[in-house]
Amino acid sequence: MRSRDSIALARALARPASILPTVAVALFLAQTAVAAVRYVDADLTTGMNDGTSWANAYRGPQSLATAMNAAISGDEVWVAAGTYKASPSSRTASHLLKAGVKVYGGFAGGEASLDERDLLANESIMSGDLLGNDGPAVSTRNDNSYHVVTCATGTTAILDGFTIRGGYANSAANNQDRGGGILCLSSQSPTVRNCRFIDNRCTFGGGAGYVNGSAPKFIACRFEANVGGSYGGAFDCAGAGAVTYERCVFLGNTAARGGALEFFLSQPRVTNCLFVENVSTGSGGGGAIWLGNSTTATLRNLTVYGNSSSATAGAIYNTGGSSTIANSIVWGNTGPGTTAQNGIRSAGGSTSTTYSCVQGGATGAGNVSADPQFEDVTTDDFRLKLSSPLIDAGANASVPAGTTEDLAGNPRFVDIASTPDTGTGTPPIVDLGAYERQVEVTPCPADLDHDGVVNAADLSRLLADWGQTGGKSGFLPADLDQDGIVNAADLSMLLAAWGECP
């Protein structure tokens, strides 16, 4: 018995006997309503099917919906790899996120802690393809769930480690034409982490999700090949409040307006995100992001590349409200108009752009229009080359409080000693874009010219720096022991490493 229950019982025993039964019942209920872990394994064929352990996990295609419906606040639902559907045939059924319930995918089955999950090896799929017949033709989706995931009122639900796919919201009734992947309405603000929303569709707005009157958080998620109908290929957010996207990727989403994201009467915060090959197909524009009707967006450390619009603004289009962009890269986006207009365009709204790289140029402090020098766009590697002028070129003050990681989960503030600080703030200075250039760690630090061997060329470089101290951030490559000076100790380390690098 917990200590607080012991105190309550002691107090109860000192009261008149007539109230003891009531107190006893209350204590019993308090102890039995203890939060539990509920286990789910679609492919399991044995056990009690009651979710009490991996051996007795809920089983079958509808087992995840069963577990989520049974869960109470404080419960965790652990889900093994497999494909889960909310119903065999009902399009209106969905996986319901409840307040206080945490739902985790990525298990093999048998794990004893969350740290043992492997999200890549154990894909847990929430599917809207009820008949398993999805094909290229939209008509094959007429049996699909209107929404794969829906939310109960509350801000404390967590969904972590799932692929959400195959939702098709194509009915005009009860919001069933929006949010094929997830629907978040009034005061429904879950936290969604480490999830992939792929190939969800709708006819109105928000192929991956629709948000209205709520402020969910999406962290380290990927939104790919979703189709948003009229508005927002990935998300349509209307009156959404401070909906948050952190460390997310938006790839190949499509809508008539707002290829990836549309915000209407909202205050979104989008940080450390990558937008690639999203398309606005209609007259509304905004290949990556569309902002309108008093929206106040805070856009930080974005990389927006290769998006397009058939009408206007291949990247970001602001038609209403006052928004700010900082520490971002907007490059290689296409559509009608000038190169600059296809980057960031305001018409009816105002956009403050600072310390960003915008192809064609943009007015504002710290802005540049130089080639970002990505590592390799053909392989979607949008990290910055060591020679990029965007390294250490941002504004530290514009980075949202508490931001410590870039899109890849690496440290956000890293100083590159060979690059001058052109940004503002106390070093280390943040890089532009979604990725922070990391310090290369070599297994052979005495190989100063990085040719795979420690030889006379490296010795010559060390001797050229002999006696030098400091340097940017107090670092010199030849200062092998990093004590602030190139001296005999460094020479000794180089000679000891002479020959081929390991």
C-alpha positions as CSV (number, residue, x, y, z in Angstrom):
1,M,0.0,0.0,0.0
2,R,1.3,3.4,-0.9
3,S,2.2,5.8,2.0
4,R,-0.6,8.2,1.2
5,D,-3.1,5.4,1.2
6,S,-1.8,4.3,4.6
7,I,-2.3,7.8,5.9
8,A,-5.8,7.9,4.5
9,L,-6.6,4.6,6.1
10,A,-5.3,5.7,9.5
11,R,-7.4,8.8,9.4
12,A,-10.4,6.7,8.4
13,L,-10.0,4.3,11.3
14,A,-10.3,7.3,13.7
15,R,-13.7,8.2,12.3
16,P,-17.1,6.8,13.3
17,A,-17.6,3.2,12.1
18,S,-20.6,4.2,10.0
19,I,-18.3,5.8,7.4
20,L,-15.7,3.0,7.2
21,P,-17.4,1.0,4.4
22,T,-17.5,4.1,2.2
23,V,-13.8,4.8,2.9
24,A,-12.8,1.2,2.2
25,V,-14.6,1.2,-1.1
26,A,-12.9,4.5,-2.1
27,L,-9.5,3.1,-1.2
28,F,-10.1,0.0,-3.1
29,L,-11.1,1.9,-6.3
30,A,-8.1,4.1,-6.0
31,Q,-5.8,1.2,-5.8
32,T,-7.4,-0.8,-8.7
33,A,-7.4,2.2,-11.1
34,V,-3.7,2.0,-11.4
35,A,-2.3,2.9,-14.8
36,A,-1.2,-0.2,-16.8
37,V,0.7,-1.2,-19.9
38,R,-1.5,-2.8,-22.5
39,Y,0.2,-5.0,-25.0
40,V,-0.8,-5.4,-28.7
41,D,0.5,-7.8,-31.3
42,A,-1.6,-8.2,-34.5
43,D,0.2,-11.4,-35.5
44,L,-0.1,-13.2,-32.2
45,T,-2.2,-16.4,-32.4
46,T,-1.9,-17.7,-28.8
47,G,-2.5,-16.4,-25.3
48,M,-5.5,-14.8,-23.4
49,N,-6.0,-11.9,-25.8
50,D,-6.4,-9.5,-22.8
51,G,-3.4,-7.2,-23.3
52,T,-1.9,-8.0,-19.9
53,S,1.5,-9.1,-21.3
54,W,3.3,-9.8,-24.5
55,A,2.3,-13.5,-24.2
56,N,-1.4,-12.4,-23.7
57,A,-1.4,-9.4,-26.0
58,Y,-4.5,-8.2,-27.8
59,R,-4.3,-9.8,-31.2
60,G,-5.7,-9.5,-34.7
61,P,-6.0,-6.5,-37.1
62,Q,-8.4,-4.6,-34.8
63,S,-6.4,-5.2,-31.6
64,L,-4.8,-1.8,-31.5
65,A,-8.2,-0.1,-31.7
66,T,-9.5,-2.4,-28.9
67,A,-6.5,-1.5,-26.7
68,M,-6.9,2.2,-27.3
69,N,-10.6,2.1,-26.5
70,A,-10.0,0.2,-23.3
71,A,-7.2,2.4,-22.1
72,I,-7.7,4.9,-19.3
73,S,-5.6,8.1,-18.5
74,G,-2.2,7.1,-17.4
75,D,-2.1,3.9,-19.5
76,E,0.6,3.1,-22.0
77,V,-0.2,0.9,-25.1
78,W,2.8,-1.0,-26.5
79,V,2.4,-2.1,-30.0
80,A,4.3,-4.8,-31.9
81,A,5.2,-4.6,-35.6
82,G,2.2,-5.3,-37.9
83,T,-0.7,-3.7,-39.7
84,Y,-3.7,-2.5,-37.7
85,K,-7.1,-1.3,-38.9
86,A,-9.8,0.3,-36.8
87,S,-12.5,-1.9,-38.3
88,P,-13.0,-4.7,-40.8
89,S,-15.4,-2.5,-42.9
90,S,-16.7,0.7,-41.2
91,R,-15.2,3.8,-42.7
92,T,-16.3,5.9,-39.8
93,A,-14.2,3.9,-37.3
94,S,-10.8,5.2,-36.3
95,H,-8.0,4.8,-33.8
96,L,-9.0,7.1,-30.9
97,L,-6.3,9.0,-28.9
98,K,-7.5,9.6,-25.4
99,A,-6.3,12.2,-22.9
100,G,-3.5,10.9,-20.7
101,V,-3.0,7.7,-22.8
102,K,0.4,7.1,-24.5
103,V,0.6,4.8,-27.5
104,Y,4.0,3.5,-28.6
105,G,4.8,1.5,-31.7
106,G,8.0,-0.1,-32.9
107,F,8.2,-3.2,-30.7
108,A,9.1,-6.7,-31.8
109,G,7.2,-8.2,-28.8
110,G,8.9,-9.2,-25.6
111,E,10.6,-5.9,-24.7
112,A,10.6,-4.7,-21.1
113,S,11.3,-1.0,-21.7
114,L,10.7,1.7,-24.3
115,D,14.4,2.0,-24.9
116,E,14.4,-1.4,-26.5
117,R,12.2,-0.4,-29.4
118,D,13.5,-0.4,-32.9
119,L,11.3,1.8,-35.1
120,L,12.9,0.9,-38.3
121,A,13.1,-2.9,-37.8
122,N,9.6,-3.1,-36.3
123,E,7.2,-1.0,-38.3
124,S,3.8,-0.6,-36.6
125,I,1.3,0.5,-39.2
126,M,-2.1,2.1,-38.7
127,S,-3.9,1.6,-42.0
128,G,-7.0,3.0,-43.5
129,D,-7.0,0.5,-46.3
130,L,-9.8,-1.7,-44.9
131,L,-10.0,-4.1,-47.8
132,G,-6.3,-4.1,-48.6
133,N,-6.9,-3.2,-52.2
134,D,-5.4,0.3,-52.6
135,G,-4.0,1.0,-56.0
136,P,-3.0,4.0,-58.2
137,A,-6.7,4.7,-59.0
138,V,-8.5,6.8,-56.4
139,S,-11.6,4.6,-56.8
140,T,-9.8,1.8,-55.1
141,R,-9.9,3.9,-51.9
142,N,-13.6,4.3,-51.6
143,D,-13.7,1.6,-48.8
144,N,-11.0,3.3,-46.8
145,S,-11.3,4.9,-43.3
146,Y,-12.2,8.6,-43.4
147,H,-9.7,9.2,-40.6
148,V,-7.0,6.7,-39.5
149,V,-6.6,8.5,-36.2
150,T,-9.0,10.8,-34.3
151,C,-8.6,12.5,-30.9
152,A,-10.7,12.9,-27.7
153,T,-10.6,16.2,-25.9
154,G,-7.4,16.8,-24.0
155,T,-3.8,17.8,-24.5
156,T,-1.9,14.9,-22.9
157,A,-2.3,12.1,-25.4
158,I,0.9,10.8,-27.1
159,L,1.3,8.8,-30.3
160,D,4.9,7.7,-31.0
161,G,6.5,5.4,-33.5
162,F,3.8,4.6,-36.2
163,T,3.3,4.7,-39.9
164,I,-0.2,6.2,-40.6
165,R,-1.3,5.5,-44.2
166,G,-4.3,5.0,-46.4
167,G,-6.8,7.4,-44.9
168,Y,-9.3,8.8,-47.4
169,A,-11.7,11.5,-46.3
170,N,-14.0,12.0,-49.2
171,S,-17.5,12.6,-47.6
172,A,-19.0,16.0,-47.0
173,A,-20.6,15.0,-43.7
174,N,-19.1,15.5,-40.2
175,N,-15.6,16.6,-41.2
176,Q,-15.2,13.4,-43.2
177,D,-13.7,15.4,-46.2
178,R,-10.6,16.5,-44.3
179,G,-7.8,15.0,-42.3
180,G,-7.3,11.5,-43.9
181,G,-4.4,10.6,-41.5
182,I,-5.4,12.4,-38.3
183,L,-8.2,14.8,-37.3
184,C,-7.7,17.2,-34.4
185,L,-10.6,19.4,-33.5
186,S,-11.6,21.7,-30.6
187,S,-9.1,21.2,-27.6
188,Q,-7.8,18.0,-29.2
189,S,-4.0,18.6,-29.0
190,P,-2.0,15.4,-28.8
191,T,1.8,15.1,-29.1
192,V,2.7,13.0,-32.2
193,R,6.3,11.9,-32.4
194,N,8.4,9.7,-34.6
195,C,5.5,9.0,-37.0
196,R,5.3,8.7,-40.8
197,F,2.2,9.9,-42.6
198,I,2.2,8.4,-46.1
199,D,-0.3,8.4,-48.9
200,N,-3.3,9.8,-47.0
201,R,-5.9,11.8,-49.0
202,C,-8.9,14.0,-48.6
203,T,-11.2,16.1,-50.8
204,F,-11.3,19.3,-48.8
205,G,-8.1,20.0,-46.8
206,G,-5.3,18.3,-45.0
207,G,-4.3,15.0,-46.6
208,A,-2.2,13.9,-43.6
209,G,-4.2,15.9,-41.1
210,Y,-6.7,18.6,-40.4
211,V,-6.4,20.9,-37.3
212,N,-9.2,23.2,-36.1
213,G,-9.4,24.9,-32.7
214,S,-6.5,22.9,-31.3
215,A,-2.7,23.0,-31.1
216,P,-1.2,19.6,-31.5
217,K,2.6,19.1,-31.7
218,F,4.3,17.0,-34.3
219,I,7.9,16.2,-33.5
220,A,10.4,14.2,-35.7
221,C,7.6,13.2,-38.1
222,R,7.7,12.6,-41.8
223,F,4.8,13.6,-44.2
224,E,5.1,12.1,-47.6
225,A,2.9,11.8,-50.8
226,N,-0.2,13.0,-49.1
227,V,-2.9,14.7,-51.2
228,G,-4.9,17.5,-49.6
229,G,-7.6,18.2,-52.1
230,S,-8.2,21.9,-52.1
231,Y,-6.1,23.0,-49.1
232,G,-2.8,21.7,-47.6
233,G,-1.3,18.6,-49.0
234,A,0.0,17.5,-45.6
235,F,-2.0,19.7,-43.2
236,D,-4.8,22.2,-43.4
237,C,-4.8,24.2,-40.1
238,A,-7.8,26.6,-39.6
239,G,-8.1,28.5,-36.3
240,A,-5.4,26.1,-35.1
241,G,-3.7,28.2,-32.4
242,A,0.0,27.4,-31.8
243,V,0.2,24.1,-33.7
244,T,3.9,23.0,-33.7
245,Y,6.0,21.2,-36.2
246,E,9.6,20.4,-35.0
247,R,12.2,18.4,-36.9
248,C,9.8,17.3,-39.5
249,V,10.1,16.4,-43.2
250,F,7.5,17.3,-45.8
251,L,8.2,15.4,-49.1
252,G,6.1,15.2,-52.3
253,N,2.8,16.4,-50.8
254,T,0.2,18.0,-53.1
255,A,-2.9,20.2,-52.9
256,A,-4.5,22.9,-55.0
257,R,-3.3,25.5,-52.5
258,G,-0.5,25.0,-50.0
259,G,1.4,22.0,-51.3
260,A,2.6,20.9,-47.8
261,L,1.1,23.3,-45.2
262,E,-1.8,25.7,-45.2
263,F,-2.5,28.0,-42.2
264,F,-5.6,30.0,-41.8
265,L,-6.3,32.1,-38.7
266,S,-3.5,30.2,-36.9
267,Q,-0.3,30.9,-35.0
268,P,2.0,28.0,-36.1
269,R,5.5,27.4,-35.1
270,V,7.6,25.5,-37.6
271,T,11.2,24.8,-36.6
272,N,14.1,22.7,-38.1
273,C,11.9,21.3,-40.9
274,L,12.7,20.3,-44.5
275,F,10.3,20.9,-47.4
276,V,11.1,19.2,-50.7
277,E,9.1,18.6,-53.9
278,N,5.7,19.7,-52.5
279,V,3.4,21.1,-55.2
280,S,0.5,23.6,-55.3
281,T,-1.5,22.6,-58.4
282,G,-4.2,25.3,-58.4
283,S,-4.6,29.0,-58.5
284,G,-3.9,29.5,-54.7
285,G,-0.2,29.1,-54.8
286,G,2.3,28.3,-52.1
287,G,4.2,25.2,-53.2
288,A,5.5,24.5,-49.7
289,I,3.6,26.8,-47.3
290,W,0.5,29.0,-47.7
291,L,-0.3,31.6,-45.0
292,G,-3.6,33.5,-44.9
293,N,-6.3,35.5,-43.0
294,S,-4.5,36.9,-39.9
295,T,-2.1,34.0,-39.5
296,T,1.0,34.7,-37.5
297,A,3.6,32.1,-38.4
298,T,7.0,31.7,-36.7
299,L,9.2,29.9,-39.2
300,R,12.8,29.0,-38.1
301,N,15.7,27.1,-39.5
302,L,13.7,25.7,-42.5
303,T,15.2,24.3,-45.7
304,V,12.7,24.8,-48.5
305,Y,14.0,23.3,-51.8
306,G,12.6,22.2,-55.1
307,N,8.9,23.0,-54.3
308,S,6.7,24.3,-57.1
309,S,3.4,26.1,-57.8
310,S,1.4,26.4,-61.0
311,A,0.2,29.8,-60.0
312,T,2.5,31.8,-57.7
313,A,5.1,31.4,-55.0
314,G,6.8,28.0,-55.4
315,A,7.9,28.1,-51.8
316,I,6.1,30.3,-49.3
317,Y,3.1,32.6,-50.0
318,N,1.7,35.0,-47.4
319,T,-1.7,36.4,-48.2
320,G,-2.7,37.6,-44.7
321,G,-1.3,38.3,-41.3
322,S,2.2,39.1,-40.1
323,S,4.7,36.3,-40.1
324,T,8.5,36.0,-39.5
325,I,11.1,33.8,-41.1
326,A,14.7,33.5,-39.8
327,N,17.7,31.2,-40.1
328,S,16.2,29.5,-43.2
329,I,17.2,28.5,-46.7
330,V,14.7,29.0,-49.6
331,W,16.3,27.8,-52.8
332,G,15.5,26.1,-56.1
333,N,11.7,26.5,-55.9
334,T,9.8,27.1,-59.2
335,G,6.7,28.6,-60.6
336,P,5.5,31.7,-62.5
337,G,7.2,35.0,-61.8
338,T,10.7,36.0,-60.8
339,T,13.1,33.8,-58.9
340,A,12.6,35.9,-55.8
341,Q,8.8,35.7,-56.1
342,N,9.0,31.9,-56.2
343,G,10.9,32.0,-53.0
344,I,9.0,34.1,-50.5
345,R,6.1,36.2,-51.6
346,S,3.7,38.4,-49.7
347,A,0.5,39.7,-51.1
348,G,-2.0,41.0,-48.5
349,G,0.2,39.8,-45.6
350,S,3.6,40.9,-44.3
351,T,6.6,38.7,-43.9
352,S,9.8,39.7,-42.0
353,T,12.7,37.7,-43.3
354,T,16.1,37.9,-41.5
355,Y,19.3,35.9,-41.5
356,S,18.2,33.7,-44.2
357,C,19.4,32.5,-47.6
358,V,16.8,33.3,-50.3
359,Q,17.5,32.7,-54.0
360,G,16.9,36.0,-55.8
361,G,17.4,37.9,-52.6
362,A,15.2,39.2,-49.8
363,T,15.1,42.4,-47.9
364,G,16.1,42.1,-44.2
365,A,19.0,42.0,-41.8
366,G,21.6,39.3,-42.4
367,N,20.0,37.9,-45.5
368,V,22.1,36.4,-48.3
369,S,21.5,35.0,-51.7
370,A,24.6,32.8,-52.2
371,D,24.5,29.2,-53.2
372,P,23.9,27.2,-50.0
373,Q,26.2,24.4,-51.2
374,F,24.2,21.4,-50.1
375,E,26.1,18.1,-49.8
376,D,24.0,16.3,-52.6
377,V,20.5,17.3,-53.5
378,T,20.2,14.3,-55.9
379,T,20.2,12.0,-52.8
380,D,18.2,14.4,-50.6
381,D,21.3,15.2,-48.6
382,F,20.6,18.8,-47.6
383,R,23.4,19.1,-45.0
384,L,25.8,22.0,-45.7
385,K,29.2,21.4,-47.2
386,L,32.2,22.6,-45.1
387,S,32.7,25.3,-47.7
388,S,29.1,26.7,-47.4
389,P,28.8,30.4,-46.6
390,L,25.7,29.5,-44.5
391,I,27.6,27.9,-41.7
392,D,27.7,30.0,-38.5
393,A,25.6,32.7,-40.4
394,G,22.4,32.8,-38.4
395,A,20.9,34.7,-35.5
396,N,21.0,32.9,-32.2
397,A,18.3,35.1,-30.8
398,S,15.9,33.8,-33.4
399,V,16.2,30.2,-32.4
400,P,13.2,29.2,-30.3
401,A,14.0,28.7,-26.6
402,G,14.8,25.1,-25.7
403,T,15.9,24.1,-29.2
404,T,19.0,22.0,-28.8
405,E,18.8,19.7,-31.9
406,D,18.7,20.0,-35.6
407,L,16.5,17.9,-38.0
408,A,18.9,15.0,-37.8
409,G,18.9,15.1,-34.0
410,N,22.5,16.4,-33.8
411,P,23.5,19.4,-31.6
412,R,22.0,22.6,-32.9
413,F,24.8,25.0,-32.0
414,V,28.2,23.9,-33.3
415,D,31.2,26.0,-34.1
416,I,33.2,25.2,-37.2
417,A,36.6,26.6,-36.6
418,S,37.6,27.1,-40.2
419,T,34.5,29.2,-41.0
420,P,34.2,32.9,-40.0
421,D,31.2,33.9,-37.9
422,T,28.9,36.0,-40.1
423,G,25.8,35.7,-38.0
424,T,24.9,37.3,-34.7
425,G,25.0,36.3,-31.0
426,T,27.4,34.7,-28.6
427,P,29.4,31.9,-30.3
428,P,28.8,29.2,-31.3
429,I,26.5,30.8,-34.0
430,V,23.7,28.8,-35.4
431,D,23.8,27.7,-39.1
432,L,21.1,28.4,-41.6
433,G,18.7,25.7,-42.6
434,A,17.4,22.5,-41.0
435,Y,20.8,20.9,-40.5
436,E,23.7,22.1,-38.4
437,R,27.2,21.3,-39.7
438,Q,28.9,19.0,-37.3
439,V,32.6,18.9,-36.5
440,E,34.2,16.0,-38.4
441,V,35.8,13.5,-36.0
442,T,38.8,11.8,-37.6
443,P,40.1,8.5,-36.1
444,C,43.5,9.8,-37.0
445,P,43.9,13.4,-35.8
446,A,47.6,13.6,-36.6
447,D,46.7,13.1,-40.3
448,L,46.4,16.9,-40.8
449,D,46.0,16.8,-44.6
450,H,43.5,13.8,-44.4
451,D,45.3,11.7,-46.9
452,G,45.2,8.5,-44.8
453,V,48.8,8.6,-43.7
454,V,50.8,10.6,-41.1
455,N,54.0,11.6,-42.9
456,A,56.3,14.5,-43.7
457,A,53.5,16.6,-45.1
458,D,51.7,16.5,-41.7
459,L,54.9,17.2,-39.9
460,S,55.5,20.2,-42.2
461,R,52.0,21.5,-41.3
462,L,52.6,21.1,-37.6
463,L,55.9,22.9,-37.7
464,A,54.3,25.8,-39.7
465,D,51.9,26.3,-36.7
466,W,54.7,25.8,-34.1
467,G,54.2,28.1,-31.1
468,Q,50.8,29.4,-32.3
469,T,48.0,29.8,-29.7
470,G,44.4,30.5,-29.9
471,G,42.8,30.7,-33.3
472,K,39.1,30.7,-33.7
473,S,37.5,29.3,-30.6
474,G,41.0,28.5,-29.3
475,F,41.5,25.7,-31.8
476,L,44.2,24.8,-34.3
477,P,44.2,21.6,-36.2
478,A,47.9,21.0,-35.3
479,D,47.1,21.4,-31.6
480,L,46.6,17.7,-31.2
481,D,46.2,17.6,-27.5
482,Q,44.0,20.8,-27.6
483,D,45.8,22.6,-24.8
484,G,45.8,25.9,-26.7
485,I,49.4,25.8,-28.1
486,V,51.3,23.8,-30.8
487,N,54.4,22.6,-29.1
488,A,56.6,19.5,-28.3
489,A,53.7,17.6,-26.9
490,D,51.8,17.8,-30.2
491,L,55.0,16.8,-32.1
492,S,55.4,13.8,-29.9
493,M,51.8,12.7,-30.6
494,L,52.4,13.1,-34.4
495,L,55.6,11.1,-34.3
496,A,53.9,8.3,-32.3
497,A,51.1,8.1,-35.0
498,W,53.7,8.0,-37.9
499,G,52.6,5.8,-40.8
500,E,49.3,4.5,-42.2
501,C,46.2,5.6,-40.3
502,P,44.3,2.7,-38.7
